[in-house]
């Protein structure tokens, strides 16, 4: 995306849009639609060609922590519909710098120009090796925006979320180059002690972050770990 570097916060004032409940639309669906219509990030994402408003979360995290740069190798876990992958390609510039952006999701997604993407369950035993093969070398950044389907049972949902976070960290510890970074989405109050202790042992700095574009009524947060102390493990 050429031209002036984009801002990460939409500007301007908008008049709130009210949506009437239709006969075949539930109240929750009406509220969701109303929120979408009044969300400045949704409008800005559409204007700039991003596939989701989530793109602004990564833009804002990068603005604060300087995670992305031309020539880096980046893995995007939970990539669909592709907003984070688009941002990574925009800033890594793989077609001109030799960097690489690889994305994976259990859901189907349209290809992103400049990135290698494929559909697979990250928890499938073959997925990590497929990512490594596509990456072509040690990663500089592993991103995980994965979220498990919710059951409505808080403890079960929390365990599923933590399971994905731990699996993503396992992978990051295998592929990150020394000094690399790891960003992972969490819910319900952030990381459990065991995961946080692992991160502190493996990385020089560990922070929690909630980008401005993350809805305030959401329990979503991100852990940003930088300065990886290890190195990629040799493949068998």
N, CA and C of each residue as an Amber inpcrd file, in Angstrom:
protein
   708
   0.8470000  -1.1900000   0.0000000   0.0000000   0.0000000   0.0000000
   0.8790000   1.2360000   0.0000000   0.9050000   1.9580000  -1.0830000
   1.8260000   3.0730000  -1.2470000   1.2300000   4.3510000  -0.6900000
   2.1000000   5.3740000  -0.6730000   1.6260000   6.6800000  -0.2620000
   2.0550000   7.0220000   1.1430000   1.4310000   8.0080000   1.7140000
   1.7440000   8.4870000   3.0470000   1.5190000   7.3920000   4.0790000
   2.4340000   7.2200000   5.0610000   2.2370000   6.2040000   6.0900000
   0.9040000   6.3950000   6.7930000   0.1420000   5.3120000   6.9520000
  -1.1960000   5.4480000   7.5000000  -1.1960000   5.7130000   8.9860000
  -2.1860000   6.4430000   9.4330000  -2.3850000   6.6020000  10.8620000
  -3.0680000   5.3490000  11.3880000  -2.9030000   5.0920000  12.6790000
  -3.4900000   3.8830000  13.2590000  -4.7680000   4.1690000  14.0270000
  -5.1960000   5.4220000  14.0270000  -6.4570000   5.7790000  14.6740000
  -7.3140000   6.5560000  13.6910000  -8.5200000   6.0890000  13.4220000
  -9.3840000   6.8350000  12.5100000  -9.7970000   8.1620000  13.1260000
  -9.9470000   9.1460000  12.2610000 -10.3300000  10.4560000  12.7570000
 -11.6980000  10.8780000  12.2580000 -12.0960000  12.0850000  12.5950000
 -13.3860000  12.6050000  12.1450000 -14.5060000  12.2670000  13.1130000
 -15.6190000  12.9510000  12.9600000 -16.7810000  12.7360000  13.8170000
 -17.9020000  12.1380000  12.9870000 -18.5760000  11.1780000  13.5800000
 -19.6490000  10.4960000  12.8820000 -20.9460000  10.5920000  13.6780000
 -22.0480000  10.5850000  12.9690000 -23.3570000  10.5710000  13.6040000
 -23.7320000   9.1180000  13.8550000 -24.1340000   8.8050000  15.0780000
 -24.4640000   7.4290000  15.4310000 -25.6240000   6.9120000  14.5870000
 -25.4940000   5.6620000  14.1670000 -26.5270000   5.0210000  13.3640000
 -27.3410000   4.0910000  14.2400000 -28.6400000   4.2220000  14.1890000
 -29.5380000   3.3420000  14.9380000 -30.1360000   2.3180000  13.9920000
 -30.2260000   1.0760000  14.4500000 -30.7480000  -0.0030000  13.6290000
 -32.0050000  -0.5620000  14.2920000 -33.0690000  -0.6070000  13.5390000
 -34.3090000  -1.1560000  14.0580000 -34.2680000  -2.6850000  13.9920000
 -34.8710000  -3.3130000  14.9760000 -34.9230000  -4.7690000  15.0030000
 -35.8790000  -5.2740000  13.9390000 -35.3470000  -6.0570000  13.0150000
 -36.1690000  -6.6210000  11.9510000 -36.8540000  -7.8910000  12.4290000
 -37.8960000  -8.3030000  11.6840000 -38.6780000  -9.4650000  12.1090000
 -37.8110000 -10.7130000  12.2280000 -36.8790000 -10.8780000  11.3010000
 -36.0690000 -12.0950000  11.2930000 -34.6940000 -11.8960000  11.9330000
 -34.4600000 -10.7580000  12.5460000 -33.1650000 -10.4870000  13.1560000
 -33.3100000 -10.4350000  14.6710000 -32.4670000 -11.1820000  15.3740000
 -32.5260000 -11.2030000  16.8330000 -32.0070000  -9.8830000  17.3940000
 -32.3150000  -9.6570000  18.6750000 -31.8520000  -8.4390000  19.3270000
 -30.3310000  -8.3840000  19.3600000 -29.6850000  -9.5320000  19.6410000
 -28.2250000  -9.5530000  19.6860000 -27.6290000  -9.2500000  18.3170000
 -28.2570000  -9.7650000  17.2540000 -27.7780000  -9.4870000  15.9000000
 -27.9480000  -8.0160000  15.5530000 -29.0510000  -7.4330000  15.9960000
 -29.2890000  -6.0120000  15.7620000 -28.2370000  -5.1650000  16.4570000
 -27.9210000  -5.5280000  17.6980000 -26.9000000  -4.7840000  18.4410000
 -25.5300000  -4.9130000  17.7850000 -25.2090000  -6.1330000  17.2870000
 -23.9290000  -6.3400000  16.6080000 -23.8530000  -5.4700000  15.3640000
 -24.9370000  -5.4490000  14.5730000 -24.9590000  -4.6600000  13.3540000
 -24.8210000  -3.1770000  13.6740000 -25.5040000  -2.7220000  14.7050000
 -25.4290000  -1.3180000  15.0930000 -24.0110000  -0.9510000  15.5180000
 -23.3780000  -1.8520000  16.2560000 -22.0050000  -1.5990000  16.6850000
 -21.0640000  -1.5260000  15.4960000 -21.2530000  -2.4370000  14.5150000
 -20.4160000  -2.4160000  13.3210000 -20.5780000  -1.1090000  12.5430000
 -21.8220000  -0.6760000  12.3890000 -22.0920000   0.5370000  11.6190000
 -21.5220000   1.7810000  12.2870000 -21.3830000   1.7520000  13.6180000
 -20.9070000   2.9130000  14.3580000 -19.4350000   2.8100000  14.7570000
 -18.7830000   1.7670000  14.3360000 -17.3910000   1.5480000  14.7110000
 -16.4680000   2.2320000  13.7000000 -15.7160000   3.2540000  14.1090000
 -14.8580000   3.9680000  13.1530000 -13.7640000   3.0820000  12.5700000
 -13.3330000   2.0600000  13.3190000 -12.2960000   1.1700000  12.8000000
 -12.8260000   0.2800000  11.6840000 -14.0800000  -0.0890000  11.7570000
 -14.6900000  -0.8690000  10.6790000 -14.6990000  -0.0420000   9.3960000
 -15.1250000   1.2140000   9.5090000 -15.1760000   2.0910000   8.3340000
 -13.7850000   2.3580000   7.7850000 -12.8170000   2.5700000   8.6730000
 -11.4500000   2.8570000   8.2260000 -10.8170000   1.6370000   7.5810000
 -11.1030000   0.4440000   8.1280000 -10.5740000  -0.7820000   7.5270000
 -11.1030000  -0.9590000   6.1140000 -12.3890000  -0.6960000   5.9250000
 -13.0030000  -0.8100000   4.5970000 -12.3720000   0.2130000   3.6420000
 -12.1530000   1.4140000   4.1430000 -11.5890000   2.4870000   3.3260000
 -10.1810000   2.1390000   2.8560000  -9.4010000   1.5150000   3.7070000
  -8.0070000   1.2370000   3.4040000  -7.7680000  -0.1520000   2.8280000
  -8.8310000  -0.9190000   2.6690000  -8.6880000  -2.2290000   2.0450000
  -8.2590000  -3.3330000   2.9710000  -8.3120000  -3.1000000   4.2840000
  -8.0180000  -4.1580000   5.2300000  -9.2190000  -5.0870000   5.3520000
  -8.9550000  -6.3460000   5.5550000 -10.0360000  -7.3310000   5.5970000
 -10.7930000  -7.3360000   6.9230000 -10.2310000  -6.7320000   7.9430000
 -10.9070000  -6.6850000   9.2450000 -10.3960000  -5.5050000  10.0470000
 -11.1960000  -5.0770000  11.0170000 -10.7790000  -3.9990000  11.9070000
  -9.6060000  -4.4330000  12.7740000  -9.4080000  -5.7650000  12.9100000
  -8.3140000  -6.2840000  13.7260000  -6.9600000  -5.8200000  13.2190000
  -6.8790000  -5.4190000  11.9500000  -5.6140000  -4.9220000  11.4110000
  -5.0700000  -3.7750000  12.2580000  -5.9600000  -2.9500000  12.7980000
  -5.5130000  -1.7990000  13.5800000  -4.8980000  -2.2200000  14.9140000
  -5.2810000  -3.3870000  15.4280000  -4.6620000  -3.8650000  16.6620000
  -3.1810000  -4.1100000  16.4440000  -2.8480000  -4.7770000  15.3350000
  -1.4320000  -5.0220000  15.0560000  -0.7100000  -3.7280000  14.7040000
  -1.3410000  -2.8560000  13.9460000  -0.7200000  -1.5620000  13.6480000
  -0.3720000  -0.8080000  14.9250000  -1.2870000  -0.8180000  15.8840000
  -1.0670000  -0.0970000  17.1380000  -0.0240000  -0.7830000  18.0180000
  -0.0190000  -2.1130000  18.0360000   1.0170000  -2.8320000  18.7780000
   2.3950000  -2.5670000  18.1640000   2.4520000  -2.5410000  16.8400000
   3.7170000  -2.2750000  16.1590000   4.1800000  -0.8470000  16.3960000
   3.2420000   0.0700000  16.4120000   3.5710000   1.4710000  16.6570000
   4.2220000   1.6430000  18.0270000   3.7700000   0.8550000  19.0040000
   4.2700000   0.9860000  20.3760000   5.5360000   0.1790000  20.6170000
   5.6070000  -1.0330000  20.0420000   6.7000000  -1.9450000  20.3840000
   7.6920000  -2.1980000  19.2450000   7.4610000  -1.6140000  18.0680000
   8.3770000  -1.7560000  16.9280000   8.6590000  -3.2260000  16.6330000
   7.6230000  -3.9570000  16.3080000   7.7150000  -5.3920000  16.0850000
   8.0550000  -5.7550000  14.6500000   7.5850000  -4.9540000  13.7020000
   7.7150000  -5.2640000  12.2780000   8.7140000  -4.3270000  11.6160000
   9.4320000  -4.8870000  10.6390000  10.3900000  -4.0750000   9.8860000
  10.6940000  -4.7910000   8.5810000  11.1150000  -4.0500000   7.5490000
  11.4580000  -4.6760000   6.2730000  12.4930000  -5.7910000   6.4470000
  12.2400000  -6.9150000   5.7680000  13.1830000  -8.0140000   5.7680000
  12.9750000  -9.0520000   6.8520000  12.0370000  -8.8320000   7.7580000
  11.8350000  -9.7890000   8.8430000  11.0270000 -11.0070000   8.3770000
  11.1860000 -12.0990000   9.1180000  10.3850000 -13.2960000   8.9050000
   9.3050000 -13.3450000   9.9860000   8.0510000 -13.4380000   9.5500000
   6.9090000 -13.3300000  10.4580000   5.9570000 -14.5030000  10.2520000
   5.4700000 -15.0660000  11.3590000   4.4470000 -16.1040000  11.3280000
   3.1770000 -15.5370000  11.9530000   2.0510000 -15.7180000  11.2660000
   0.7530000 -15.2170000  11.7250000  -0.1660000 -16.4120000  11.9740000
  -0.3820000 -16.7570000  13.2350000  -1.2440000 -17.8740000  13.6100000
  -2.6490000 -17.3550000  13.8820000  -3.6500000 -18.0220000  13.3090000
  -5.0180000 -17.5160000  13.4150000  -5.2090000 -16.3430000  12.4790000
  -4.7430000 -16.5160000  11.2490000  -4.6230000 -15.3880000  10.3260000
  -5.9360000 -14.9040000   9.7210000  -6.9110000 -15.7790000   9.5360000
  -8.1550000 -15.4000000   8.8360000  -8.8850000 -14.2800000   9.5750000
  -9.4650000 -13.3370000   8.8350000  -9.5770000 -13.2780000   7.3690000
  -8.3720000 -12.6700000   6.6560000  -7.3470000 -12.2560000   7.4260000
  -6.1270000 -11.7870000   6.7790000  -5.6870000 -10.3800000   7.1210000
  -6.3530000  -9.7190000   8.0470000  -5.9960000  -8.3420000   8.3870000
  -4.5850000  -8.2060000   8.9240000  -4.1950000  -9.0880000   9.8470000
  -2.8410000  -9.0170000  10.4030000  -1.8120000  -9.3760000   9.3370000
  -2.1350000 -10.3500000   8.4940000  -1.2170000 -10.7350000   7.4310000
  -0.9820000  -9.5680000   6.4840000  -2.0330000  -8.8270000   6.1620000
  -1.8890000  -7.6560000   5.2950000  -0.9450000  -6.6220000   5.9080000
  -1.1110000  -6.3650000   7.1980000  -0.2540000  -5.4000000   7.8830000
   1.1960000  -5.8790000   7.8760000   1.3980000  -7.1730000   8.1520000
   2.7510000  -7.7200000   8.1730000   3.4210000  -7.5770000   6.8090000
   2.6910000  -7.8870000   5.7390000   3.2490000  -7.7500000   4.3940000
   3.5830000  -6.2920000   4.0980000   2.6920000  -5.4010000   4.4930000
   2.9040000  -3.9740000   4.2460000   4.1960000  -3.4800000   4.8770000
   4.5310000  -4.0050000   6.0500000   5.6860000  -3.4910000   6.7840000
   6.9530000  -4.3240000   6.6000000   6.8080000  -5.5920000   6.2800000
   7.9700000  -6.4450000   6.0440000   8.4830000  -6.2920000   4.6110000
   7.5520000  -6.0090000   3.6820000   7.8750000  -5.8280000   2.2620000
   8.6530000  -7.0290000   1.7000000   8.0860000  -8.2260000   1.8110000
   8.8300000  -9.4310000   1.4150000   9.2460000  -9.4790000  -0.0500000
   8.5150000  -8.8530000  -0.9190000   8.8270000  -8.9420000  -2.3430000
  10.0850000  -8.1640000  -2.7150000  10.5090000  -7.2410000  -1.8560000
  11.6900000  -6.4330000  -2.1860000  12.8250000  -6.5620000  -1.1710000
  12.5570000  -7.1730000  -0.0210000  13.5700000  -7.2030000   1.0420000
  14.0820000  -8.5920000   1.3740000  13.4330000  -9.6340000   0.8560000
  13.8300000 -10.9830000   1.2060000  13.1950000 -11.4900000   2.4790000
  12.3180000 -10.6940000   3.0850000  11.5860000 -11.1460000   4.2580000
  10.5340000 -12.1750000   3.8710000   9.8240000 -12.6660000   4.8680000
   8.7980000 -13.6720000   4.6180000   7.6580000 -13.5150000   5.6160000
   6.4380000 -13.6550000   5.1230000   5.2480000 -13.6430000   5.9700000
   4.4680000 -14.9210000   5.6820000   4.2260000 -15.7030000   6.7230000
   3.5140000 -16.9690000   6.5990000   2.3070000 -16.9370000   7.5270000
   1.1270000 -17.2550000   6.9880000  -0.1000000 -17.2410000   7.7830000
  -0.8230000 -18.5670000   7.7400000  -1.4600000 -18.9080000   8.8410000
  -2.2160000 -20.1580000   8.9570000  -3.5080000 -19.9050000   9.7130000
  -4.5700000 -20.5860000   9.2960000  -5.8190000 -20.5480000  10.0550000
  -6.5980000 -21.8230000   9.7720000  -7.3980000 -22.2310000  10.7500000
  -8.2570000 -23.4040000  10.5750000  -9.3850000 -23.0970000   9.5900000
  -9.6780000 -21.7940000   9.4130000 -10.7060000 -21.3600000   8.4720000
 -10.0760000 -21.0270000   7.1190000 -10.8630000 -21.1780000   6.0850000
 -10.3910000 -20.8160000   4.7540000 -10.2710000 -19.3020000   4.6380000
  -9.2450000 -18.8360000   3.9420000  -9.0900000 -17.4010000   3.7130000
  -8.5170000 -17.1710000   2.3320000  -8.8800000 -16.0400000   1.7570000
  -8.3560000 -15.6590000   0.4560000  -6.8530000 -15.3900000   0.5670000
  -6.0830000 -15.7370000  -0.4570000  -4.6340000 -15.4560000  -0.4210000
  -4.3600000 -13.9680000  -0.2170000  -3.2450000 -13.6740000   0.4190000
  -2.7810000 -12.3020000   0.6040000  -1.5200000 -12.1310000  -0.2340000
  -1.5330000 -11.1800000  -1.1400000  -0.3750000 -10.9540000  -2.0130000
   0.8710000 -10.6730000  -1.1810000   1.9380000 -11.3840000  -1.4750000
   3.1880000 -11.1870000  -0.7560000   3.3870000 -12.1220000   0.4140000
   2.3580000 -12.9120000   0.7660000   2.4360000 -13.8340000   1.8950000
   2.1710000 -15.2640000   1.4340000   2.6400000 -16.2150000   2.2240000
   2.3060000 -17.6200000   2.0330000   1.2680000 -17.9780000   3.0910000
   0.0910000 -18.3900000   2.6670000  -0.9640000 -18.7340000   3.6260000
  -1.5330000 -20.0940000   3.2840000  -1.9810000 -20.7960000   4.2990000
  -2.6470000 -22.0700000   4.0540000  -3.6190000 -22.3820000   5.1860000
  -4.5910000 -23.2380000   4.8740000  -5.6320000 -23.6220000   5.8180000
  -5.2220000 -24.9050000   6.5270000  -5.1790000 -24.8560000   7.8460000
  -4.8420000 -26.0320000   8.6390000  -5.1610000 -25.7490000  10.1040000
  -5.3910000 -26.8000000  10.8450000  -5.5460000 -26.7020000  12.2960000
  -4.1510000 -26.6300000  12.8950000  -3.8410000 -25.5560000  13.6000000
  -2.5080000 -25.3960000  14.1690000  -2.1580000 -26.5330000  15.1140000
  -3.1710000 -27.1350000  15.7460000  -2.9200000 -28.2220000  16.6850000
  -2.6780000 -29.5620000  15.9860000  -2.8660000 -29.6160000  14.6770000
  -2.5220000 -30.8210000  13.9290000  -1.0050000 -30.9970000  13.9630000
  -0.5520000 -32.2130000  14.1570000   0.8740000 -32.4510000  14.3400000
   1.7220000 -32.0720000  13.1300000   1.1020000 -31.9660000  11.9590000
   1.8650000 -31.6150000  10.7560000   1.9770000 -30.1060000  10.5410000
   1.1510000 -29.3130000  11.2270000   1.1030000 -27.8740000  10.9650000
   2.4070000 -27.1450000  11.2820000   3.0430000 -27.3750000  12.4280000
   4.2830000 -26.6430000  12.7120000   5.3640000 -26.8360000  11.6530000
   5.5160000 -28.0610000  11.1620000   6.5440000 -28.2970000  10.1530000
   6.2030000 -27.6050000   8.8420000   4.9310000 -27.5670000   8.4890000
   4.5240000 -26.8610000   7.2750000   4.8660000 -25.3710000   7.3920000
   4.6560000 -24.8180000   8.5660000   4.9930000 -23.4150000   8.7810000
   6.4970000 -23.1900000   8.6590000   7.2750000 -24.0760000   9.2660000
   8.7370000 -23.9490000   9.1930000   9.2370000 -24.0430000   7.7620000
   8.6800000 -24.9810000   7.0140000   9.0950000 -25.1440000   5.6180000
   8.8020000 -23.8840000   4.8060000   7.6250000 -23.2910000   5.0330000
   7.2520000 -22.0830000   4.3040000   8.0810000 -20.8820000   4.7470000
   8.4910000 -20.8740000   6.0150000   9.2320000 -19.7460000   6.5680000
  10.6380000 -19.6600000   5.9750000  11.2710000 -20.8050000   5.8010000
  12.5850000 -20.8220000   5.1710000  13.7220000 -20.3680000   6.0490000
  13.5450000 -20.3610000   7.3620000  14.6050000 -19.9440000   8.2800000
  14.0210000 -19.5130000   9.6010000  14.8480000 -19.1050000  10.5380000
  14.3540000 -18.6700000  11.8460000  13.4030000 -17.4750000  11.7350000
  12.4080000 -17.4340000  12.5980000  11.4430000 -16.3300000  12.6080000
  11.9410000 -15.1890000  13.4810000  11.5680000 -13.9890000  13.0930000
  11.8320000 -12.8110000  13.9250000  10.6350000 -12.4660000  14.8070000
   9.4500000 -12.9000000  14.3760000   8.2270000 -12.5590000  15.1010000
   7.1900000 -13.6440000  14.8860000   6.6190000 -14.1220000  15.9860000
   5.4880000 -15.0440000  15.9240000   4.2780000 -14.3320000  16.5160000
   3.2260000 -14.2170000  15.7100000   1.9780000 -13.5870000  16.1260000
   0.9160000 -14.6660000  16.3050000   0.1630000 -14.5960000  17.3790000
  -0.9600000 -15.5170000  17.5610000  -2.2060000 -14.7300000  17.9340000
  -3.1310000 -14.6770000  16.9840000  -4.4340000 -14.0510000  17.2390000
  -5.5050000 -15.1470000  17.2960000  -5.0690000 -16.3640000  17.6240000
  -5.9880000 -17.5010000  17.6690000  -6.9480000 -17.3880000  18.8440000
  -8.1660000 -17.8740000  18.6330000  -9.1730000 -17.9320000  19.6950000
  -9.9760000 -19.2080000  19.5180000 -10.1620000 -19.9230000  20.6070000
 -10.9290000 -21.1700000  20.5550000 -12.4200000 -20.8670000  20.5440000
 -13.2290000 -21.7030000  19.8720000 -14.6900000 -21.5290000  19.9200000
 -15.1720000 -21.5930000  21.3740000 -16.0640000 -20.6860000  21.7280000
 -16.5420000 -20.6410000  23.1040000 -17.6730000 -21.6340000  23.3380000
 -17.7290000 -22.1290000  24.5640000 -18.7800000 -23.0770000  24.9530000
 -19.8180000 -22.4280000  25.8560000 -19.4740000 -21.2500000  26.4090000
 -20.3500000 -20.6160000  27.3830000 -19.9910000 -20.9840000  28.8130000
 -19.1270000 -21.9950000  28.9640000 -18.6490000 -22.3960000  30.2870000
 -17.3010000 -21.7300000  30.5100000 -17.2430000 -20.7900000  31.4490000
 -16.0890000 -19.9140000  31.5970000 -14.7930000 -20.6880000  31.8300000
 -14.8110000 -21.6730000  32.7090000 -13.5860000 -22.4070000  33.0110000
 -13.0950000 -23.2030000  31.8060000 -14.0360000 -23.8490000  31.1060000
 -13.6660000 -24.6110000  29.9080000 -13.0870000 -23.6950000  28.8360000
 -13.7530000 -22.5530000  28.6070000 -13.2700000 -21.6140000  27.5940000
 -11.8790000 -21.0990000  27.9390000 -11.6530000 -20.8270000  29.2220000
 -10.3450000 -20.3370000  29.6490000  -9.2610000 -21.3810000  29.4010000
  -9.5520000 -22.6320000  29.7120000  -8.5870000 -23.7010000  29.4950000
  -8.2520000 -23.8520000  28.0140000  -9.2590000 -23.7180000  27.1550000
  -9.0240000 -23.8220000  25.7100000  -8.1510000 -22.6810000  25.2180000
  -8.4230000 -21.4860000  25.6940000  -7.6390000 -20.3190000  25.2930000
  -6.1880000 -20.4650000  25.7450000  -6.0030000 -20.9050000  26.9960000
  -4.6490000 -21.0770000  27.5000000  -3.9260000 -22.2000000  26.7640000
  -4.6690000 -23.2320000  26.3650000  -4.0640000 -24.3130000  25.5980000
  -3.5110000 -23.8260000  24.2720000  -4.2600000 -22.9720000  23.5880000
  -3.7810000 -22.3970000  22.3280000  -2.5680000 -21.4970000  22.5580000
  -2.6230000 -20.7040000  23.6190000  -1.5050000 -19.8120000  23.9200000
  -0.2420000 -20.6080000  24.2060000  -0.3640000 -21.6800000  24.9610000
   0.7950000 -22.5080000  25.2870000   1.3540000 -23.1980000  24.0370000
   0.4420000 -23.6650000  23.1610000   0.8920000 -24.2960000  21.9150000
   1.6190000 -23.2860000  21.0300000   1.1010000 -22.0640000  20.9770000
   1.7580000 -21.0170000  20.1830000   3.1370000 -20.6980000  20.7480000
   3.2580000 -20.6730000  22.0800000   4.5590000 -20.4080000  22.6990000
   5.5290000 -21.5600000  22.4430000   5.0370000 -22.7870000  22.5060000
   5.8810000 -23.9400000  22.1780000   6.5000000 -23.7580000  20.7930000
   5.6540000 -23.3750000  19.8470000   6.1160000 -23.1800000  18.4730000
   7.1080000 -22.0210000  18.3930000   6.7790000 -20.9210000  19.0660000
   7.6610000 -19.7480000  19.0320000   9.0500000 -20.0960000  19.5530000
   9.1120000 -20.8750000  20.6130000  10.4070000 -21.2510000  21.1800000
  11.2110000 -22.1500000  20.2360000  10.5210000 -22.8210000  19.3230000
  11.2020000 -23.6780000  18.3500000  11.7600000 -22.8930000  17.1740000
  11.0800000 -21.8150000  16.7850000  11.4460000 -21.1590000  15.5200000
  12.0510000 -19.7700000  15.6580000  11.9090000 -19.1150000  16.8010000
  12.3920000 -17.7430000  16.9080000  13.9120000 -17.6630000  16.9210000
  14.4180000 -16.6740000  16.2320000  15.8380000 -16.3510000  16.2940000
  16.1190000 -15.6060000  17.5950000  17.3580000 -15.6280000  18.0810000
  17.6920000 -14.8320000  19.2660000  17.3060000 -13.3690000  19.0720000
  16.6610000 -12.8120000  20.0950000  16.1910000 -11.4300000  20.0150000
  14.8080000 -11.2840000  19.4210000  14.1900000 -12.3960000  18.9900000
  12.8680000 -12.3560000  18.3720000  11.7580000 -12.0080000  19.3530000
  10.5410000 -11.8940000  18.8030000   9.4020000 -11.4490000  19.6080000
   8.1990000 -12.3680000  19.4090000   7.3300000 -12.3660000  20.4120000
   6.1320000 -13.2010000  20.4230000   4.9730000 -12.3580000  20.9200000
   3.8600000 -12.3660000  20.1470000   2.6460000 -11.6390000  20.5290000
   1.4960000 -12.6260000  20.5240000   0.7290000 -12.6570000  21.6190000
  -0.3280000 -13.6610000  21.7380000  -1.5690000 -13.0530000  22.3720000
  -2.7290000 -13.3870000  21.7970000  -3.9990000 -12.9230000  22.3560000
  -4.4080000 -13.7970000  23.5350000  -4.8970000 -13.1390000  24.5800000
  -5.4040000 -13.8300000  25.7570000  -6.7510000 -13.2380000  26.1350000
  -7.4850000 -13.9440000  26.9870000  -8.7690000 -13.4580000  27.4830000
  -8.8490000 -13.6780000  28.9900000  -9.8960000 -13.1460000  29.5760000
 -10.2710000 -13.4240000  30.9640000  -9.1420000 -13.1400000  31.9480000
  -8.5510000 -11.9680000  31.8200000  -7.5920000 -11.5380000  32.8110000
  -6.1440000 -11.7730000  32.4650000  -5.8470000 -12.3160000  31.2910000
  -4.4620000 -12.4520000  30.8840000  -3.8930000 -13.8230000  31.1560000
  -2.5640000 -13.8870000  31.2150000  -1.8680000 -15.1580000  31.3000000
  -1.9510000 -15.7590000  32.6920000  -2.0460000 -17.0650000  32.7540000
  -1.9060000 -17.7530000  34.0160000  -0.4410000 -17.7030000  34.4350000
  -0.2080000 -17.9330000  35.7220000   1.1340000 -17.8080000  36.2550000
   2.1490000 -18.6860000  35.5280000   1.7790000 -19.9270000  35.2260000
   2.7170000 -20.8420000  34.5770000   3.1700000 -20.3100000  33.2210000
   2.2210000 -19.8000000  32.4160000   2.5780000 -19.2580000  31.1040000
   3.4240000 -18.0030000  31.2610000   3.0510000 -17.1420000  32.1880000
   3.7990000 -15.9070000  32.3990000   5.2180000 -16.2000000  32.8580000
   5.3850000 -17.2010000  33.7260000   6.7230000 -17.5840000  34.1760000
   7.5700000 -18.1060000  33.0100000   6.9480000 -18.8920000  32.1440000
   7.6620000 -19.3860000  30.9590000   8.1370000 -18.2310000  30.0840000
   7.2430000 -17.2640000  29.8710000   7.5900000 -16.1180000  29.0310000
   8.7440000 -15.3220000  29.6390000   8.7330000 -15.1450000  30.9420000
   9.7890000 -14.3720000  31.5920000  11.1350000 -15.0820000  31.5360000
  11.0980000 -16.4070000  31.5260000  12.3490000 -17.1510000  31.3970000
  12.8980000 -17.0900000  29.9720000  11.9940000 -17.0750000  28.9960000
  12.4060000 -17.1750000  27.6020000  12.6920000 -15.8300000  26.9460000
  12.1250000 -14.7220000  27.4880000  12.2410000 -13.4130000  26.8540000
  12.7700000 -12.3760000  27.8520000  13.4560000 -11.3850000  27.3250000
  14.0130000 -10.3340000  28.1760000  12.9310000  -9.4410000  28.7650000
  11.8670000  -9.1800000  27.9900000  10.8130000  -8.2640000  28.4280000
   9.4510000  -8.8520000  28.0900000   8.5260000  -8.8020000  29.0500000
   7.1630000  -9.3070000  28.8540000   6.1860000  -8.2360000  29.3220000
   5.2720000  -7.8460000  28.4320000   4.2970000  -6.8050000  28.7740000
   2.8960000  -7.2620000  28.3730000   1.8880000  -6.7250000  29.0700000
   0.5030000  -6.8850000  28.6400000   0.0710000  -5.6080000  27.9410000
  -0.7240000  -5.7440000  26.8980000  -1.1490000  -4.5710000  26.1240000
  -2.5840000  -4.7470000  25.6640000  -3.3160000  -3.6500000  25.6620000
  -4.6620000  -3.6190000  25.0920000  -4.7020000  -2.4650000  24.0970000
  -4.5900000  -2.7560000  22.8000000  -4.5770000  -1.6830000  21.8010000
  -5.8630000  -0.8500000  21.8720000  -5.7900000   0.4240000  21.5250000
  -6.9890000   1.2700000  21.5390000  -8.1280000   0.7180000  20.6880000
  -7.8020000  -0.0140000  19.6210000  -8.8510000  -0.5530000  18.7560000
  -9.5030000  -1.8120000  19.3140000  -8.9460000  -2.3620000  20.3830000
  -9.5980000  -3.4900000  21.0440000 -10.7760000  -2.9570000  21.8410000
 -11.9570000  -3.4930000  21.5970000 -13.1650000  -2.9530000  22.2270000
 -13.0540000  -3.0060000  23.7490000 -13.4350000  -1.9190000  24.3810000
 -13.2800000  -1.8040000  25.8200000 -14.1410000  -2.7940000  26.5950000
 -15.2500000  -3.2310000  25.9990000 -16.1190000  -4.1790000  26.7030000
 -15.6630000  -5.6270000  26.5010000 -14.5410000  -5.8100000  25.8110000
 -14.0050000  -7.1460000  25.5860000 -12.9260000  -7.4540000  26.6140000
 -12.8510000  -8.7230000  27.0470000 -11.8050000  -9.1500000  27.9800000
 -10.5080000  -9.4800000  27.2520000 -10.4940000  -9.2360000  25.9500000
  -9.3140000  -9.5020000  25.1300000  -8.1370000  -8.6230000  25.5480000
  -6.9670000  -9.2430000  25.6060000  -5.7260000  -8.5060000  25.8330000
  -4.6210000  -9.2410000  25.1000000  -3.4540000  -8.6250000  25.0060000
  -2.3230000  -9.2590000  24.3230000  -1.1100000  -9.2600000  25.2360000
  -0.3320000 -10.3150000  25.1440000   0.9650000 -10.3500000  25.8060000
   2.0170000 -10.1510000  24.7250000   2.9520000  -9.2420000  24.9850000
   4.0040000  -8.8990000  24.0340000   5.3400000  -9.2290000  24.6880000
   6.0100000 -10.2440000  24.1670000   7.2960000 -10.6810000  24.7170000
   8.3900000 -10.3940000  23.6980000   9.4230000  -9.6930000  24.1080000
  10.5030000  -9.3080000  23.1930000  11.8540000  -9.7280000  23.7650000
  12.8330000  -9.8500000  22.8820000  14.1730000 -10.2140000  23.3180000
  14.2950000 -11.6910000  23.6480000  13.9480000 -12.5440000  22.6780000
  14.0050000 -13.9960000  22.9070000  15.4360000 -14.4110000  23.2590000
  15.5630000 -15.1930000  24.3170000  16.8920000 -15.5510000  24.8360000
  17.4650000 -16.8150000  24.1870000  16.6020000 -17.6070000  23.5670000
  17.0740000 -18.8590000  23.0040000  17.3780000 -18.7480000  21.5290000
  17.2190000 -19.8560000  20.8400000  17.4230000 -19.9190000  19.4100000
  16.6440000 -21.0640000  18.8490000  16.4430000 -21.1170000  17.5320000
  15.6320000 -22.1770000  16.9500000  16.2530000 -23.5440000  17.1950000
  15.3740000 -24.5100000  17.5000000  15.8330000 -25.8650000  17.7230000
  16.1080000 -26.5430000  16.3770000  17.1330000 -27.3880000  16.3070000
  17.4200000 -28.0630000  15.0370000  16.3010000 -29.0150000  14.6580000
  15.9820000 -29.0660000  13.3720000  14.9280000 -29.9880000  12.9130000
  15.4820000 -31.3910000  12.8120000  14.6290000 -32.3690000  13.0680000
  15.0460000 -33.7710000  13.0290000  15.0300000 -34.2760000  11.5920000
